[in-house]
Amino acid sequence: MMVKETKFFRKQAEKAERMAVAASDSEASQSFSSLAQAYRSQADALKKSKKEQTKKKTPKGNKPKKK
């Protein structure tokens, strides 16, 4: 489920960026840019959280050996 959420936030960020470029009002453009950054930050946080959960699930003794 995390991957879908991450993808959703990244798509929303892209939409907000397009709106920022399309907005004729500079204040609205800045608001959309800030929103895009917030969506990206949320996606990054979810990705980081997912990586940390994966590390916790892998027992230390069962890590694959590098050849």
C-alpha positions in Angstrom: 0.0 0.0 0.0 2.9 2.4 0.7 4.1 2.3 -2.9 0.7 3.4 -4.2 0.5 6.2 -1.6 4.0 7.3 -2.6 3.1 7.3 -6.3 -0.1 9.2 -5.5 1.8 12.0 -3.7 4.4 12.3 -6.5 1.6 12.6 -9.1 -0.1 15.2 -7.0 3.2 17.1 -6.8 3.4 17.0 -10.6 -0.1 18.4 -10.9 0.6 21.2 -8.4 3.8 22.1 -10.4 1.8 22.3 -13.6 -0.7 24.6 -11.8 2.1 26.8 -10.5 3.4 27.3 -14.0 -0.1 27.9 -15.4 -1.2 30.3 -12.7 -1.1 34.0 -13.8 -1.2 35.2 -10.2 2.3 35.1 -8.5 0.8 34.4 -5.1 -1.2 31.5 -6.4 1.8 30.2 -8.3 3.9 30.3 -5.1 1.1 28.5 -3.2 1.0 25.7 -5.8 4.8 25.4 -5.7 4.7 25.1 -1.9 2.0 22.5 -2.2 4.1 20.5 -4.7 7.0 20.5 -2.3 4.8 19.4 0.5 3.6 16.4 -1.6 7.2 15.5 -2.5 8.2 15.7 1.2 5.3 13.4 2.1 6.3 10.9 -0.6 9.9 11.0 0.6 8.9 10.4 4.2 6.7 7.4 3.2 9.5 6.0 1.2 12.0 6.4 4.1 9.4 4.8 6.5 9.0 1.9 4.2 12.8 1.3 4.0 13.0 1.4 7.8 10.2 -1.1 8.1 11.9 -3.4 5.7 15.1 -3.3 7.6 13.3 -4.1 10.9 11.7 -7.2 9.3 14.9 -8.7 8.1 16.6 -10.6 11.0 20.3 -9.9 11.3 21.3 -13.5 11.0 19.3 -14.1 7.8 20.8 -11.4 5.6 21.9 -12.7 2.2 25.6 -13.1 1.8 27.5 -11.1 -0.8 29.5 -13.0 -3.3 
